[in-house]
Amino acid sequence: MMAISYTPEVQGTGFKARVQRVGGHLAGMVMPNIGAFIAWGLITALFIPTGWLPNEHLAKLVNPMILVLLPVLIGYTGGRIVHGQRGAVVGAVATMGVVVGADVPMFLGAMIIGPLTAYLLKLFDSLVQDRIRPGFEMLVDNFSAGIVGGGMALVGVWVIGPVVERLTNWAGHGVDWLIGHSLLPLASVLVEPAKVLFLNNAINHGVLSPLAVAEAQQHGKSILFMIESNPGPGLGLLLAYFFFGPRALRPSVPAAAIIQFLGGIHEIYFPYVLMKPRLILATMAGGAAGVGTFMVTGAGLVASPSPGSIFAYAAVTPKGGWFGVFLGVAIAAAVSFVVASALLGFGRLAGDRESDEGAGEADGSESPAVAGAATREPGAATAEPGAREREDSPAVARTATAES
């Protein structure tokens, strides 16, 4: 599966494992198309009326890319994951149905209808693969793909597109209510736990980005682009691991921090949270602090920062908006670091010490407790015969009888 290239392989069959697999497949639909998201973000940041190089003619690229190109790419990739090239073709065709059936960017709709259409075609192929007469293979393959893709495009126009648009509008009303009551930082309480289950792309590109695009078209920027994509909470968590986490894990942290903060691949820090689930409180606190800072400073971005790296943030920051954006990232990292360090006991928690001792044994070195026991062992062996003689002596037996 293509998704496995972008997320850690999930073990087990429980509910959490199933959710993580779903999140992995959603990531597999988005991550191969990050280049297209970057292209759209750069064009938006440069050429819209509030951009760095306003150009009315070139700004016409923005809406077709966000409304048509990106959803179709996601649907194409989702279909390819399920059923190869044939699945990719019908996934793209069906995605055009949800694009036409709604007036908002259909990232979530594409994530649904692309794999679903490919799966239906896969079922059809498995039923007829041994029943096609020689010479008719291409005819059956082409017509089956056309019928399944076209039929699901109609379903997208009439059913999936309107339903996803209605859900998006409801989510928009919820976000408007949070903004109106200055409670938007509470969104991190829901977003951060969902992220570590690898649902970050579904949340960002399926729910928040469509809302943010509409807001950016009206106001020139949107804070919603930064709720899920803020690299600060992940950086703070990894720094806490580096200074106060188990020693066996510390060597892996610098590379993970570079990939997460500079490369924008947030999935790299999710396993660190899953190893110690209490640390989700740190990312929640950091995310809320960052969003609160964005609100106070009036910060916002003009397009989705894909991937969520500090460089992508810089590329889509509007003119005059540097201070609020970078301050929010820095405060999110600082709060996440402090809370995660406290939850790790600043390196003094018993569970973490046991992990360090286990790592030392695995390396062939002895922990202080083991070394002390080894040092005392000869003396204990020397005293053992005398102890047995005292226990077997008549005086000890009489004393025990009297105490009884």
NUBA-699077 format. One line per field, with one value per residue: residue number from 1; chain; y, z, x of N, C-alpha, C in turn. Coordinates in steps of 0.2 Angstrom, whole numbers. Each point is the difference from the previous one (the first is absolute). Layout:
BEGIN
pos: (NUM,...) $
unit: (A,...) $
n_Y: (Y,...) $
n_Z: (Z,...) $
n_X: (X,...) $
ca_Y: (Y,...) $
ca_Z: (Z,...) $
ca_X: (X,...) $
c_Y: (Y,...) $
c_Z: (Z,...) $
c_X: (X,...) $
***
This chain:
BEGIN
pos: (1,2,3,4,5,6,7,8,9,10,11,12,13,14,15,16,17,18,19,20,21,22,23,24,25,26,27,28,29,30,31,32,33,34,35,36,37,38,39,40,41,42,43,44,45,46,47,48,49,50,51,52,53,54,55,56,57,58,59,60,61,62,63,64,65,66,67,68,69,70,71,72,73,74,75,76,77,78,79,80,81,82,83,84,85,86,87,88,89,90,91,92,93,94,95,96,97,98,99,100,101,102,103,104,105,106,107,108,109,110,111,112,113,114,115,116,117,118,119,120,121,122,123,124,125,126,127,128,129,130,131,132,133,134,135,136,137,138,139,140,141,142,143,144,145,146,147,148,149,150,151,152,153,154,155,156,157,158,159,160,161,162,163,164,165,166,167,168,169,170,171,172,173,174,175,176,177,178,179,180,181,182,183,184,185,186,187,188,189,190,191,192,193,194,195,196,197,198,199,200,201,202,203,204,205,206,207,208,209,210,211,212,213,214,215,216,217,218,219,220,221,222,223,224,225,226,227,228,229,230,231,232,233,234,235,236,237,238,239,240,241,242,243,244,245,246,247,248,249,250,251,252,253,254,255,256,257,258,259,260,261,262,263,264,265,266,267,268,269,270,271,272,273,274,275,276,277,278,279,280,281,282,283,284,285,286,287,288,289,290,291,292,293,294,295,296,297,298,299,300,301,302,303,304,305,306,307,308,309,310,311,312,313,314,315,316,317,318,319,320,321,322,323,324,325,326,327,328,329,330,331,332,333,334,335,336,337,338,339,340,341,342,343,344,345,346,347,348,349,350,351,352,353,354,355,356,357,358,359,360,361,362,363,364,365,366,367,368,369,370,371,372,373,374,375,376,377,378,379,380,381,382,383,384,385,386,387,388,389,390,391,392,393,394,395,396,397,398,399,400,401,402,403,404) $
unit: (A,A,A,A,A,A,A,A,A,A,A,A,A,A,A,A,A,A,A,A,A,A,A,A,A,A,A,A,A,A,A,A,A,A,A,A,A,A,A,A,A,A,A,A,A,A,A,A,A,A,A,A,A,A,A,A,A,A,A,A,A,A,A,A,A,A,A,A,A,A,A,A,A,A,A,A,A,A,A,A,A,A,A,A,A,A,A,A,A,A,A,A,A,A,A,A,A,A,A,A,A,A,A,A,A,A,A,A,A,A,A,A,A,A,A,A,A,A,A,A,A,A,A,A,A,A,A,A,A,A,A,A,A,A,A,A,A,A,A,A,A,A,A,A,A,A,A,A,A,A,A,A,A,A,A,A,A,A,A,A,A,A,A,A,A,A,A,A,A,A,A,A,A,A,A,A,A,A,A,A,A,A,A,A,A,A,A,A,A,A,A,A,A,A,A,A,A,A,A,A,A,A,A,A,A,A,A,A,A,A,A,A,A,A,A,A,A,A,A,A,A,A,A,A,A,A,A,A,A,A,A,A,A,A,A,A,A,A,A,A,A,A,A,A,A,A,A,A,A,A,A,A,A,A,A,A,A,A,A,A,A,A,A,A,A,A,A,A,A,A,A,A,A,A,A,A,A,A,A,A,A,A,A,A,A,A,A,A,A,A,A,A,A,A,A,A,A,A,A,A,A,A,A,A,A,A,A,A,A,A,A,A,A,A,A,A,A,A,A,A,A,A,A,A,A,A,A,A,A,A,A,A,A,A,A,A,A,A,A,A,A,A,A,A,A,A,A,A,A,A,A,A,A,A,A,A,A,A,A,A,A,A,A,A,A,A,A,A,A,A,A,A,A,A,A,A,A,A,A,A,A,A,A,A,A,A,A,A,A,A,A,A,A,A,A,A,A,A,A,A,A,A,A,A) $
n_Y: (-6,5,-1,-6,3,2,-5,0,-6,-1,-1,-6,-2,4,4,1,-7,-1,4,-2,-6,2,3,-6,-2,4,-1,-7,3,3,-4,-4,4,0,-2,-3,-2,-1,-3,-3,-2,-1,-3,-3,-1,-1,-3,-2,4,-4,-3,-4,-3,5,-4,4,0,0,4,-1,-2,4,3,0,3,4,2,0,3,3,1,1,4,2,1,3,3,1,1,3,2,0,2,2,0,-5,-1,2,-3,-5,0,2,-5,-4,2,0,-6,-1,1,-3,-5,4,5,-5,1,-5,2,1,3,3,1,2,4,3,-1,2,5,0,0,4,3,0,1,5,2,0,3,4,0,-5,4,4,0,-4,5,-1,-1,4,-3,-6,0,2,-4,-5,2,1,-6,-3,3,-1,-6,-1,2,-4,-6,2,1,-5,-4,-2,4,0,-7,-1,3,-4,-6,2,1,-6,-3,4,-2,-6,1,2,-5,-4,2,0,-5,2,-6,3,2,0,2,2,0,1,6,1,-3,4,5,-2,0,5,4,2,-4,-5,1,0,-4,-4,3,1,-3,-4,-1,-2,-4,-1,-1,-4,-3,0,-3,-4,-3,-5,0,-2,4,3,-2,-3,5,3,1,5,-3,-3,6,3,-4,1,7,-1,-4,5,4,-3,-2,-7,-2,-6,5,2,-5,-2,4,1,-6,-3,4,-2,-7,1,4,-2,-6,1,-6,2,-4,3,5,-2,-4,6,3,-4,1,7,-3,1,-1,-3,1,-1,-4,-2,1,-3,-4,-1,-1,-4,-3,0,-2,-4,-1,0,-3,-3,-5,-1,-5,1,-5,-6,0,-3,-4,-2,3,3,-3,-5,1,1,-6,-2,3,3,5,1,-6,2,5,0,-2,3,5,-1,-1,5,3,-3,1,7,1,-3,3,5,0,-1,5,4,-2,2,4,4,-6,2,-1,-4,1,6,0,-3,5,5,-3,-1,6,2,-5,3,5,-5,6,1,0,6,-1,-2,6,3,-3,1,6,0,-3,2,6,1,-2,4,4,-3,-3,6,3,-5,1,7,-1,-4,5,-4,4,1,-7,0,5,-4,-6,4,3,-6) $
n_Z: (0,-4,4,-1,-6,2,2,6,-1,0,6,-1,3,5,4,5,-1,0,5,2,-2,3,5,0,-2,5,4,-2,1,5,3,-4,2,5,-6,-1,6,0,-6,3,5,-4,-4,5,3,-6,-2,5,1,5,-5,0,-5,2,-3,-3,-5,3,3,-7,1,5,-2,-7,3,4,-5,-5,-1,5,0,-7,1,5,-4,-5,5,2,-7,-1,6,-2,-6,2,-7,-1,6,-2,-6,2,4,-5,-4,5,1,-6,2,5,-5,-5,5,1,4,4,2,-5,4,5,-5,-2,7,-1,-5,0,6,2,-5,2,6,-2,-3,6,3,-5,0,7,-2,-4,4,2,-1,-1,-6,-2,0,6,2,-5,-3,3,0,-6,-2,4,-2,-7,1,4,-3,-6,2,2,-6,-3,3,-3,-6,0,2,-2,-6,0,2,-4,-5,2,0,-6,-2,2,-2,-6,1,1,-6,-4,3,-1,-6,-1,3,-5,-3,-6,5,2,-6,3,4,-6,-3,6,4,-5,1,6,-2,-3,4,0,-5,3,5,-2,-5,5,6,2,-5,-2,7,1,-6,2,6,-3,-4,6,4,-5,5,3,6,-4,-5,6,1,-6,-4,6,-2,3,1,-6,-1,4,-3,-6,1,2,-5,-3,4,0,-6,-1,3,0,1,5,-2,1,6,0,-3,5,4,-3,0,7,2,-3,0,5,1,2,-4,0,3,-4,-2,0,-3,-5,1,1,0,6,-5,-1,6,-1,-5,4,5,-4,-3,6,3,-5,0,6,-1,-5,5,5,-4,-1,1,-6,-4,-5,2,-2,6,-6,3,6,-4,3,-5,0,7,-1,-4,5,3,1,-4,4,-2,-1,3,-2,-6,0,3,-4,-5,2,2,-5,-3,3,-1,-6,0,3,-3,-6,2,3,-5,-3,5,-5,-2,5,-5,4,-3,-1,6,1,-4,4,6,-2,-1,7,3,-4,2,5,1,6,2,4,0,-6,-1,4,-3,-6,2,2,-6,-1,3,-4,-5,2,1,-6,0,2,-5,-5,2,1,-6,-1,4,6,1,-7,0,6,-3,-6,4,4,-6,-3) $
n_X: (4,-2,-5,3,1,-6,-2,1,3,-7,1,-3,-5,2,-5,5,2,-7,-1,6,-2,-6,3,3,-6,-3,5,-1,-6,3,4,-2,-5,4,4,-6,0,6,-1,-6,4,5,-4,-3,5,1,-5,-3,-6,0,2,5,-2,-5,-4,-4,4,6,-4,-1,6,-1,-6,2,5,-3,-4,5,6,0,-6,1,5,-4,-5,4,4,-6,-2,6,-1,-6,0,6,2,-3,2,6,-1,-3,5,4,-3,0,7,0,-3,4,4,-4,0,5,0,2,6,0,4,-5,-4,6,1,-6,-2,7,2,-6,1,6,-3,-5,4,4,-5,-1,6,0,-6,3,6,-3,-5,5,-3,4,3,-4,6,3,-5,0,7,0,-5,2,6,-2,-3,5,5,-3,-2,6,1,-5,2,6,-3,-4,5,6,0,-6,1,5,-3,-5,4,2,-6,-2,6,-1,-6,2,4,-5,-3,5,1,-7,1,4,-3,3,3,-6,0,5,-5,-3,3,3,-5,-4,5,1,-7,4,-4,6,1,-4,3,6,1,-3,2,6,4,-5,0,6,-1,-6,3,5,-5,-3,5,3,-2,3,-3,-5,4,0,-6,0,2,-1,6,-3,-7,0,2,-4,-5,2,0,-6,-1,3,-3,-6,0,-2,6,-4,-4,5,4,-6,0,7,1,-4,4,6,-2,-2,5,5,-1,-3,4,-6,-2,5,-4,-4,4,3,-5,-1,6,-2,-6,2,5,-6,0,6,-2,-5,4,5,-4,-3,6,1,-6,1,7,-2,-5,4,5,-6,3,2,-2,3,4,-2,3,1,4,-1,5,5,3,-4,1,7,-1,-5,5,-5,1,5,0,7,-1,-7,2,6,-4,-5,4,4,-5,-3,6,0,-6,0,5,-3,-6,3,5,-5,-3,6,-2,1,-2,-5,-4,-3,-5,2,2,-6,-3,3,-2,-6,1,2,-5,-4,3,-1,-2,3,-7,0,-7,1,4,-4,-6,3,1,-7,0,7,-1,-5,3,5,-5,-2,6,3,-4,2,6,-1,-3,5,3,2,4,1,0,3,4,0,1,5,2,0) $
ca_Y: (6,6,4,-3,4,7,-1,-6,-6,-1,-7,-1,0,3,6,5,-2,1,7,2,-2,5,6,-1,0,7,3,-2,3,7,2,0,6,6,4,4,5,5,4,4,5,5,4,4,5,5,4,3,7,1,-4,4,3,-1,-1,-2,-5,-6,-2,-4,-7,-2,-4,-6,-5,-2,-3,-6,-4,-3,-5,-5,-4,-4,-6,-4,-3,-4,-6,-4,-4,-5,-4,2,5,0,3,7,4,1,5,7,1,1,6,6,1,3,7,3,-1,4,7,1,-5,-7,-5,-6,-4,-4,-5,-5,-3,-3,-7,-3,-2,-4,-7,-3,-3,-6,-5,-2,-3,-7,-4,-1,-1,-7,-1,4,-3,3,6,5,3,7,3,-1,5,7,1,-1,6,5,0,1,7,5,-1,3,8,2,0,5,6,-1,-2,1,7,4,-2,3,7,2,-1,6,6,-1,1,7,3,-1,4,7,0,0,6,5,-1,-1,-6,-4,-4,-7,-4,-4,-5,-5,-1,-3,-7,-3,0,-5,-6,1,3,7,2,0,6,6,0,-2,4,6,4,3,6,6,3,4,5,4,4,6,5,0,-5,-4,-4,-7,-4,-2,-4,-7,-1,3,-4,1,-5,-5,2,0,-7,-4,2,-3,-7,0,2,-3,-7,-5,1,-4,3,7,0,0,6,6,-1,1,7,4,-2,3,7,3,-4,1,-6,0,-7,-2,0,-4,-6,2,1,-7,-4,2,3,6,6,4,6,5,2,4,6,4,2,5,7,3,3,6,6,2,4,6,4,1,-3,-5,-2,1,-7,-6,-2,-7,-3,5,2,7,3,1,6,6,1,2,5,6,6,3,-5,-4,0,-4,-7,-3,0,-6,-7,0,-1,-7,-4,0,-3,-7,-2,1,-5,-7,-1,-2,-6,-5,1,2,-5,-4,-5,-7,-4,2,-3,-7,-1,1,-5,-5,2,-2,-7,-2,2,-4,3,-1,5,1,-5,-6,0,0,-7,-4,1,-3,-7,-5,0,-3,-7,-2,0,-4,-6,1,2,-6,-4,3,-2,-7,-1,-1,7,3,-4,1,7,1,-3,4,5,-2) $
ca_Z: (0,0,6,4,-1,4,7,3,-1,5,3,5,-3,4,-3,-1,-5,-6,-1,-2,-7,-4,0,-4,-7,-2,-1,-6,-6,0,0,-7,-4,3,-4,-3,6,0,-6,1,6,-3,-5,4,4,-4,-5,3,1,6,-1,-1,-7,-2,-7,-1,-5,3,6,-2,1,7,1,-3,3,7,0,-4,-1,6,2,-5,2,6,-2,-4,4,5,-4,-1,6,1,-6,-6,-5,-1,6,0,-5,3,6,-3,-3,5,4,-4,2,6,-1,-3,4,6,-1,4,-2,2,2,3,-4,-4,4,1,-6,-4,2,-1,-7,-2,4,-4,-6,2,1,-7,-4,3,-2,-7,-3,-3,-4,-6,-5,-3,-5,2,6,0,-1,7,5,-2,1,7,3,-1,3,7,1,-1,5,7,0,1,7,3,-1,4,7,4,0,4,7,3,0,6,6,1,2,7,3,0,5,7,1,1,7,4,-1,3,7,2,3,-5,2,2,-6,1,5,-5,-5,2,0,-6,-4,2,-3,-7,-4,-1,-7,-1,4,-3,-7,-1,3,2,-6,-3,4,0,-6,0,4,-3,-6,2,4,-2,4,4,5,0,-3,5,5,0,-4,4,2,7,5,-1,1,7,3,-2,4,7,-1,-1,6,6,-2,1,-4,-7,-6,-2,-6,-6,0,-5,-7,-1,1,-7,-5,2,1,-6,-5,1,1,7,2,3,7,3,4,7,4,1,5,6,-2,4,-3,-5,4,-2,-6,0,4,-5,-5,2,1,-6,-3,4,-2,-6,0,3,-5,-6,-5,-5,-6,-7,-3,4,0,-1,7,6,2,2,-6,-3,3,-3,-7,-1,4,-4,2,6,5,3,7,3,-2,3,7,1,0,6,6,0,2,7,4,-1,3,8,3,-1,4,6,-1,1,6,-1,-1,7,1,1,-6,-5,3,-2,-8,-1,2,-5,-6,2,-1,-7,-3,3,6,6,4,7,5,-2,2,7,1,-2,5,6,-1,3,7,2,-1,6,6,0,4,7,2,0,6,5,0,2,6,5,3,-4,1,6,0,-4,4,5,-3,-2) $
ca_X: (-4,4,0,5,7,0,-2,3,-5,-4,-1,-6,-7,-5,-3,5,4,-4,0,6,0,-4,4,6,-3,-2,6,3,-3,1,7,3,-3,2,2,-5,-2,5,-1,-6,1,4,-3,-5,4,3,-4,-6,1,3,7,7,0,-7,-1,-7,-1,3,-4,-6,2,-1,-6,0,5,-2,-7,0,6,2,-5,0,7,-1,-5,5,4,-4,-2,6,2,-5,0,5,-1,-7,-3,2,-4,-7,0,0,-7,-6,1,-3,-7,-1,2,-6,-6,1,3,6,6,-2,5,-3,-4,5,3,-6,-2,5,1,-6,-1,6,-1,-6,3,4,-5,-3,5,1,-5,-1,6,0,-6,0,2,6,-1,-5,2,1,-7,-3,4,-2,-7,-1,2,-4,-7,1,2,-6,-6,2,0,-7,-1,4,-4,-6,0,6,2,-5,0,7,-1,-4,4,5,-4,-1,6,1,-4,3,6,-3,-2,6,3,-4,0,7,1,3,6,-3,1,6,-2,-2,5,6,-1,-2,6,5,-3,2,-6,2,-1,-7,-2,3,-3,-7,-5,2,2,-6,-3,6,0,-6,2,6,-3,-4,4,7,4,-5,3,-1,6,5,-2,2,6,5,6,3,-1,5,7,1,0,7,6,0,2,7,3,-3,-3,4,6,0,-4,2,4,-5,-4,1,-2,-7,-2,1,-5,-7,-1,2,-3,-7,-3,-2,0,6,0,-6,2,3,-6,-3,4,-2,-6,-1,3,-5,-2,5,-1,-6,2,3,-4,-5,4,2,-6,-2,5,-2,-6,1,4,-3,4,-3,3,-4,-1,2,7,1,-1,0,7,1,1,-7,-3,3,-2,-7,-2,-2,4,-1,-3,5,1,-5,1,6,0,-5,4,5,-4,-3,6,2,-5,0,6,0,-5,3,5,-3,-4,5,3,7,5,1,-6,2,-1,6,6,0,1,7,4,-1,4,7,1,0,7,5,2,-4,-2,3,-2,3,7,0,-1,5,6,-1,-2,5,-1,-7,2,4,-4,-6,1,-1,-7,-4,2,-4,-7,-1,3,-5,-2,-5,-7,-3,-2,-6,-5,-2,-4,-7) $
c_Y: (6,4,-2,4,6,-1,-7,-6,-1,-8,-1,0,4,6,5,-1,1,8,2,-2,4,6,-1,0,7,4,-2,3,7,1,-1,6,6,5,5,5,5,5,5,6,5,5,5,5,5,4,2,7,2,-3,5,3,-1,0,-3,-6,-7,-2,-4,-7,-2,-5,-7,-6,-3,-4,-6,-4,-4,-6,-6,-4,-4,-6,-5,-5,-5,-6,-4,-4,-6,-5,2,5,0,3,8,3,0,4,7,2,1,6,6,1,4,8,4,1,5,6,1,-5,-7,-4,-6,-4,-4,-6,-6,-4,-3,-8,-4,-3,-5,-7,-3,-3,-6,-6,-3,-4,-8,-5,-3,-2,-7,-1,4,-5,3,5,5,3,7,3,0,5,7,2,0,7,6,0,1,7,5,-1,3,8,3,0,6,7,0,-1,2,7,4,-2,3,8,2,-1,6,6,0,2,7,4,-1,4,7,2,1,7,6,0,0,-6,-5,-4,-7,-5,-5,-6,-6,-2,-4,-7,-4,-1,-6,-7,0,2,7,3,1,7,7,1,-1,5,8,4,3,6,6,3,5,7,5,4,6,5,0,-4,-4,-3,-7,-5,-2,-4,-7,0,4,-5,1,-5,-6,1,0,-7,-4,3,-2,-7,0,2,-4,-7,-5,0,-4,4,7,1,1,7,6,-1,1,7,4,-2,3,7,3,-4,0,-7,-2,-8,-3,0,-4,-6,2,1,-7,-4,2,5,6,6,3,6,5,3,4,6,5,2,6,7,3,3,6,6,2,4,7,5,1,-4,-5,-1,1,-7,-5,-1,-7,-1,5,1,7,3,1,5,6,2,3,6,7,6,3,-5,-5,-1,-4,-7,-3,0,-6,-6,0,-1,-7,-5,0,-3,-7,-3,0,-6,-8,-1,-2,-7,-6,0,3,-5,-5,-5,-7,-4,2,-3,-8,-1,1,-7,-6,1,-2,-7,-2,2,-4,4,-2,6,0,-6,-7,-1,-1,-7,-5,1,-3,-8,-5,0,-4,-8,-3,0,-5,-7,1,2,-7,-4,3,-1,-7,-2,-1,7,3,-3,2,7,1,-3,4,6,-2,-1) $
c_Z: (0,7,5,0,4,7,3,-1,7,2,4,-4,4,-3,-2,-7,-7,-1,-3,-7,-5,-1,-5,-7,-2,-1,-7,-6,0,-1,-7,-4,4,-4,-4,5,0,-6,1,5,-2,-5,4,4,-5,-4,2,1,6,0,-1,-7,-3,-8,-1,-5,3,6,-2,1,7,0,-3,3,6,-1,-5,0,7,2,-5,2,6,-2,-4,4,5,-4,-2,6,0,-6,-6,-4,-1,5,0,-5,2,6,-2,-3,5,4,-4,2,7,-1,-3,5,6,-2,4,-2,3,2,4,-4,-5,3,1,-7,-4,2,-1,-7,-2,3,-4,-7,1,1,-6,-3,3,-2,-7,-3,-3,-5,-7,-6,-3,-6,2,7,0,-1,7,5,-1,2,7,4,-1,3,7,1,-1,4,7,-1,1,8,4,0,4,7,4,1,4,7,3,1,6,6,1,2,8,4,0,5,7,1,1,7,5,-1,3,8,3,3,-5,3,3,-6,1,4,-4,-5,1,1,-6,-5,2,-3,-7,-4,-1,-7,-1,4,-4,-6,-1,3,1,-6,-4,3,-1,-7,-1,4,-3,-6,3,4,-2,4,5,6,0,-3,5,6,1,-2,4,2,7,5,-1,1,8,3,-1,4,8,0,0,7,6,-2,2,-4,-6,-5,-2,-6,-7,-1,-5,-7,0,1,-7,-5,1,-1,-7,-6,0,0,7,2,3,7,3,4,7,5,2,5,7,-1,5,-3,-5,4,-2,-7,0,3,-5,-5,2,1,-7,-3,4,-2,-7,0,3,-4,-7,-6,-4,-6,-6,-3,5,0,0,-3,5,3,1,-7,-4,3,-2,-7,-1,6,-3,2,7,6,3,8,4,-2,4,7,3,0,5,6,0,1,7,5,0,3,7,2,-1,4,7,0,0,6,0,0,6,1,1,-7,-5,3,-2,-7,-1,2,-5,-7,1,-1,-7,-3,3,7,6,4,6,4,-2,2,7,3,-1,5,7,0,4,8,2,0,6,6,0,4,8,2,1,7,6,0,2,7,5,4,-4,0,6,1,-4,3,5,-2,-2,7) $
c_X: (4,0,5,6,0,-2,3,-5,-3,0,-6,-7,-5,-2,5,4,-4,0,6,1,-4,4,6,-2,-1,7,3,-4,2,8,3,-1,3,3,-5,-3,5,-1,-5,1,5,-4,-5,4,3,-5,-7,1,4,7,6,0,-7,0,-7,0,3,-4,-6,2,-2,-6,-1,5,-3,-7,0,6,2,-5,1,7,-1,-4,4,4,-3,-2,6,2,-4,1,4,-2,-8,-4,1,-5,-7,-1,0,-6,-5,1,-3,-8,0,3,-5,-6,1,3,6,5,-2,6,-2,-4,4,3,-5,-1,5,1,-6,-2,5,-2,-6,3,4,-5,-3,6,1,-6,0,7,1,-5,1,3,7,-1,-4,3,0,-7,-3,3,-2,-7,-1,3,-4,-7,1,2,-6,-5,2,1,-7,-1,3,-4,-6,0,6,2,-5,1,7,-1,-4,4,6,-3,-1,6,2,-4,3,7,-2,-2,6,3,-4,1,8,3,4,6,-3,0,6,-1,-3,5,6,0,-1,6,4,-3,1,-7,2,-2,-8,-3,2,-3,-7,-5,3,2,-6,-3,5,0,-5,1,5,-2,-3,4,7,4,-5,5,-1,5,5,-2,3,8,6,5,3,-1,5,7,1,0,7,5,-1,2,8,4,-2,-3,5,6,1,-3,3,4,-4,-3,2,-2,-7,-3,1,-5,-6,0,3,-3,-8,-4,-2,0,6,0,-6,2,3,-6,-3,4,-1,-6,-1,3,-5,-2,5,-1,-7,1,4,-4,-5,4,2,-6,-2,4,-2,-6,2,4,-4,4,-4,5,-4,-2,2,8,1,7,0,6,0,2,-7,-4,2,-2,-7,-2,-1,5,-2,-3,5,0,-5,1,5,0,-5,4,4,-4,-2,6,2,-5,0,7,0,-5,3,5,-3,-3,6,4,7,5,1,-6,3,-1,5,6,0,2,8,4,-1,4,7,2,0,7,5,3,-5,-2,3,-3,2,7,1,-1,6,6,-1,-1,5,-1,-6,2,4,-4,-5,1,-1,-7,-4,2,-3,-7,-1,2,-6,-2,-5,-6,-3,-3,-7,-6,-3,-4,-7,-5) $
***
